[in-house]
């Protein structure tokens, strides 16, 4: 079952692929509905902390797994110690008691170590997966936001260039309208300024 963040990213990808048109004379830049994209990004931003908390909770379970493994190991060792004490209480079977106690301690230690190793491997795998998944989600969001910024920067630059061209035309036209004064031969603009 996919998370809401994955669904939002799929909606953004579908929106870009299906609903956005290319800018004139461009095969890479598209025109987007800013309100619609902002709404999807706002929801993505709100859902991301919940996903991260969910994976942090999974990671925090590592400590519980390790504590449980340690408790089982301690119980096994304690049981081994009890059995050892019972065996050595009788003088006739002291040698057998030592042998059995050592075997139980060895088995308990090996079993406890295996539990701890497995718990550590599981916890590390969960942690790595959670970090990778979160990084993938943030990378997708970063890419979408970057493309959107590039698109708006290009539009803004085009507007500035158009305004500059209009400004230059107006100044040129005003310069062509300058007329000479009668007394000095100097030119006066139509608005009366020298």
N, C-alpha and C positions, 0 to 999 in steps of 0.2 A: 504494500500500500504506500503510495507516494505521499510526501509531506505537502503542506500548503505552499511552502516556499518553492518546491519543484513545480507545483501547479501554476504558481504565479509566473515563474520563469518561462514555462511552456506557453502561457497566455501572452507574455511579452514577445516571445519568438513568433507565435502565430500572428500576432498583431503586426509585427514588422514584416513578415513574409506575405501576409494576405491583404492587409489593409493599407499599408504605406506605399505611396508611389515614389518613383525615382524623381530626383530633381531634373529639370531640363538639361540635356547635354551631359548627363552623368549616369554612370552605371554602378556607382558605389554609394552615392549619397542619396538619402531618402528624406521625404517630408513626413513629419510625425505630428499627431494631435497631442500637443503638450499636456493638456489637462488629463487625457486618458493615460498617457505614459506616466505622468506625475502620480496619478491615483494608484497605478500598479506598483510603482516604486515605493510609494508611501506604505502600502500594505506589506510589501517585501521587507521594508525597513522595520515595521512593527513586528513581523513574524520571526525575523532572524534571531532576536534575543531568546525567544521561546525555544527555538531549535537548539541554540547553543546551550541553554540551561538543561535541556533534555540530555544532551550528550555529556555535559559536565556531571549530571546525576549518574549516568552510566559509568563514567570514569571513577566517580567517588565510590561506587560499589566495589571497586578493586580493593579498597581498604577492608571492607566487610568480608570479602572473599579471603583475603590474607589472614584476617583475624580468626575467621572460622577454621581455616587450615591450621593455624597455630594452636587453636583450642583443641582440635582433633589430635594434633601431634602431642600436645601436653597430656591429653587424656590417655593416649596410647602409652606414653612414657610412664605415666603414673600407674597404669594398669600393669605395665611390665615390672615396675618397682614393687608393687604389691605382690605380684606373683613371685618375684625374686625373694622377697622377705618370707613368704610362706614356705618356699622351697628350702631356704637355708635354715629355717627354724629346726629342722630335723637333722641331726648330725650324720645319720647313716647315708642320706642321699645328698650331702652337701655338694659333691662334685657335679652330680647331675643337675642340681639346682643352679649352680653357676653357669653351666653350659646352656641350660634352657633360658636363663635370665639374659645371658649375652645374646642369644639368638633372637629373643623377643625384642630386646633393645635395638639390635641391628635392624630387624624388620620394621619396628616402629619408626626408627630414624629414617630409614629409606622411604617408608610410606609417607611420613610427614614431609620429607624433602620433595617427593614427587608431587604431593598435593600443593605445596608452596610453589614449585616450579610451574605446574599447570595453571595455577591461579594467576601467577605473575604474567605468564604468556598470554592468557586470556585477557587480562586487564590491559596489557600493552597493546594487544590487537584491537580491542575496543577503543582505546584512547587514540591510536593511530587512525583508525577508520573514522572516528568522530572528527578529528582535526582535519583530515583530508576532505571529508564531506562538507564541512563548514567552509574550508578554503575554496572548494569548487563552487559553492553557492555564492561566496563573496566575489570570486573571480568572474562569474557570469554577470553579477550585478555591476561590477566595475567596468566590464566590457560594454554593457548596455549604456551606462551613464557616460562613458567616454565617447561612444558613438554619438550620443545625443549632444554632448558639449561640442564636438567637432562640427556637427551640423549647424548648431546655433552660432558658433564662431564664424563659420563661412558666410552665413546670412548677414551677420553683423558687419563683417568686413565689406561685403558687397554693398550694403546700404551706405557705409562711410564713403566708399569710392564714388558711388552715384552722387551723393551730396557734394563731394569735393568737385566733381565735374560740373555740376550745376552752378556751384559757387564761382568756379573759374570762368564759366560762360557769362555769368552776370557781371563780373568784374571787367571782362574784356569788352562787353557791350557798353558799360558805363564809360570806359576809357575812350571808346569810339565816339561817344556823345559829347565830349568836351568841346566847348566853343570859345573863340578868342574874345577878350574884352576890347572895348573901343580905345581906351586910353593907353594901356600898357602893352597890348598885343599878347598878353598872357591868356592862357586858356582857362575858362571857367566851366565847371560842370553845370548841367542843367538845373541842379538844385541850388546854384548860386555860390557854391564853395570853390575857392581857388585851388 
